[in-house]
Amino acid sequence: MAANTQTTHRFENLSGHQFMSLVTVRKNGTPVPTPVWFAQAEDRLYVVTQANAGKVKRISHTPAVTVAPCTSNGTLLGEAKNATARVLPESEWKMADAHLSRKYGLMKRMFDLASRVRGAKRVYLELIPA
């Protein structure tokens, strides 16, 4: 049986990490790294963020991003991989939220509560290998 030559990387560089550096790009080409929580499901990554966050605006005009494992303050811990990001429609939020909740448990529930108290509007991002 022939090997599948079309397999994509599944972000193996992020395996075992709690944070990743999500690098989005400003219109002028300046890269903007941001440490974020993420959850992986197959060859997709999910991120939750505030709807008015700069990364959401940057992804809307330039969906090409890079991701790399990092510490909570953004210090890189491994190699970067190229990805394509999109803001998920609300109909797909439940699945993304479930993956993040499964990974972060109590910390995620506390984050959710704090967001509700602040009245922060959130969105979910999906990233696929580029």
Contacts in CASP RR format, 6 or more apart in sequence:
PFRMAT RR
TARGET T0000
AUTHOR 0000-0000-0000
METHOD contacts of the structure
MODEL  1
MAANTQTTHRFENLSGHQFMSLVTVRKNGTPVPTPVWFAQAEDRLYVVTQ
ANAGKVKRISHTPAVTVAPCTSNGTLLGEAKNATARVLPESEWKMADAHL
SRKYGLMKRMFDLASRVRGAKRVYLELIPA
8 43 0 8 1.000
8 129 0 8 1.000
9 43 0 8 1.000
9 81 0 8 1.000
9 129 0 8 1.000
10 40 0 8 1.000
10 42 0 8 1.000
10 43 0 8 1.000
10 129 0 8 1.000
11 40 0 8 1.000
11 43 0 8 1.000
11 45 0 8 1.000
11 67 0 8 1.000
11 81 0 8 1.000
11 83 0 8 1.000
11 129 0 8 1.000
13 67 0 8 1.000
13 68 0 8 1.000
13 69 0 8 1.000
13 78 0 8 1.000
13 79 0 8 1.000
13 80 0 8 1.000
13 81 0 8 1.000
14 20 0 8 1.000
14 38 0 8 1.000
14 40 0 8 1.000
14 45 0 8 1.000
14 67 0 8 1.000
14 68 0 8 1.000
14 69 0 8 1.000
16 69 0 8 1.000
17 69 0 8 1.000
17 70 0 8 1.000
17 77 0 8 1.000
18 37 0 8 1.000
18 72 0 8 1.000
19 35 0 8 1.000
19 36 0 8 1.000
19 37 0 8 1.000
19 38 0 8 1.000
19 69 0 8 1.000
19 70 0 8 1.000
19 71 0 8 1.000
19 72 0 8 1.000
19 74 0 8 1.000
20 35 0 8 1.000
20 36 0 8 1.000
20 38 0 8 1.000
20 45 0 8 1.000
20 67 0 8 1.000
20 68 0 8 1.000
20 69 0 8 1.000
20 70 0 8 1.000
21 33 0 8 1.000
21 34 0 8 1.000
21 35 0 8 1.000
21 36 0 8 1.000
21 66 0 8 1.000
21 67 0 8 1.000
21 68 0 8 1.000
21 69 0 8 1.000
21 70 0 8 1.000
21 74 0 8 1.000
21 76 0 8 1.000
21 80 0 8 1.000
22 33 0 8 1.000
22 34 0 8 1.000
22 35 0 8 1.000
22 36 0 8 1.000
22 38 0 8 1.000
22 47 0 8 1.000
22 55 0 8 1.000
22 65 0 8 1.000
22 66 0 8 1.000
22 67 0 8 1.000
22 85 0 8 1.000
22 127 0 8 1.000
23 31 0 8 1.000
23 32 0 8 1.000
23 33 0 8 1.000
23 34 0 8 1.000
23 65 0 8 1.000
23 66 0 8 1.000
23 67 0 8 1.000
23 68 0 8 1.000
23 80 0 8 1.000
24 31 0 8 1.000
24 32 0 8 1.000
24 34 0 8 1.000
24 54 0 8 1.000
24 55 0 8 1.000
24 58 0 8 1.000
24 59 0 8 1.000
24 62 0 8 1.000
24 65 0 8 1.000
24 85 0 8 1.000
25 31 0 8 1.000
25 32 0 8 1.000
25 58 0 8 1.000
25 62 0 8 1.000
25 64 0 8 1.000
25 65 0 8 1.000
26 32 0 8 1.000
26 58 0 8 1.000
27 58 0 8 1.000
27 61 0 8 1.000
27 62 0 8 1.000
31 66 0 8 1.000
32 54 0 8 1.000
32 55 0 8 1.000
32 58 0 8 1.000
33 70 0 8 1.000
33 74 0 8 1.000
34 55 0 8 1.000
35 70 0 8 1.000
35 71 0 8 1.000
35 72 0 8 1.000
35 73 0 8 1.000
35 74 0 8 1.000
36 47 0 8 1.000
36 49 0 8 1.000
37 47 0 8 1.000
37 48 0 8 1.000
37 100 0 8 1.000
37 103 0 8 1.000
37 104 0 8 1.000
37 108 0 8 1.000
38 45 0 8 1.000
38 46 0 8 1.000
38 47 0 8 1.000
38 67 0 8 1.000
38 100 0 8 1.000
38 127 0 8 1.000
39 45 0 8 1.000
39 46 0 8 1.000
39 96 0 8 1.000
39 99 0 8 1.000
39 100 0 8 1.000
39 102 0 8 1.000
39 103 0 8 1.000
39 104 0 8 1.000
40 46 0 8 1.000
40 99 0 8 1.000
41 95 0 8 1.000
41 99 0 8 1.000
43 128 0 8 1.000
43 129 0 8 1.000
44 126 0 8 1.000
44 127 0 8 1.000
44 128 0 8 1.000
45 67 0 8 1.000
45 83 0 8 1.000
45 126 0 8 1.000
45 127 0 8 1.000
45 128 0 8 1.000
46 96 0 8 1.000
46 99 0 8 1.000
46 100 0 8 1.000
46 124 0 8 1.000
46 125 0 8 1.000
46 126 0 8 1.000
46 127 0 8 1.000
47 100 0 8 1.000
47 124 0 8 1.000
47 125 0 8 1.000
47 127 0 8 1.000
48 96 0 8 1.000
48 97 0 8 1.000
48 100 0 8 1.000
48 122 0 8 1.000
48 123 0 8 1.000
48 124 0 8 1.000
48 125 0 8 1.000
49 55 0 8 1.000
49 56 0 8 1.000
49 122 0 8 1.000
49 123 0 8 1.000
49 124 0 8 1.000
49 125 0 8 1.000
50 56 0 8 1.000
50 115 0 8 1.000
50 120 0 8 1.000
50 121 0 8 1.000
50 122 0 8 1.000
50 123 0 8 1.000
51 120 0 8 1.000
51 121 0 8 1.000
51 122 0 8 1.000
51 123 0 8 1.000
52 121 0 8 1.000
55 125 0 8 1.000
56 87 0 8 1.000
56 123 0 8 1.000
56 125 0 8 1.000
59 65 0 8 1.000
59 85 0 8 1.000
59 86 0 8 1.000
59 87 0 8 1.000
59 125 0 8 1.000
60 87 0 8 1.000
63 84 0 8 1.000
63 85 0 8 1.000
63 86 0 8 1.000
64 82 0 8 1.000
64 83 0 8 1.000
64 84 0 8 1.000
64 130 0 8 1.000
65 82 0 8 1.000
65 83 0 8 1.000
65 84 0 8 1.000
65 85 0 8 1.000
65 127 0 8 1.000
66 80 0 8 1.000
66 81 0 8 1.000
66 82 0 8 1.000
66 83 0 8 1.000
67 80 0 8 1.000
67 81 0 8 1.000
67 83 0 8 1.000
67 127 0 8 1.000
68 76 0 8 1.000
68 77 0 8 1.000
68 78 0 8 1.000
68 79 0 8 1.000
68 80 0 8 1.000
68 81 0 8 1.000
69 76 0 8 1.000
69 77 0 8 1.000
69 78 0 8 1.000
70 76 0 8 1.000
70 77 0 8 1.000
71 77 0 8 1.000
81 129 0 8 1.000
81 130 0 8 1.000
82 129 0 8 1.000
82 130 0 8 1.000
83 127 0 8 1.000
83 128 0 8 1.000
83 129 0 8 1.000
83 130 0 8 1.000
84 127 0 8 1.000
84 128 0 8 1.000
84 129 0 8 1.000
84 130 0 8 1.000
85 125 0 8 1.000
85 126 0 8 1.000
85 127 0 8 1.000
86 125 0 8 1.000
86 126 0 8 1.000
87 123 0 8 1.000
87 124 0 8 1.000
87 125 0 8 1.000
88 96 0 8 1.000
88 123 0 8 1.000
88 124 0 8 1.000
88 125 0 8 1.000
88 126 0 8 1.000
92 124 0 8 1.000
92 126 0 8 1.000
93 123 0 8 1.000
93 124 0 8 1.000
96 124 0 8 1.000
96 126 0 8 1.000
97 124 0 8 1.000
100 108 0 8 1.000
101 108 0 8 1.000
101 109 0 8 1.000
104 111 0 8 1.000
115 122 0 8 1.000
END
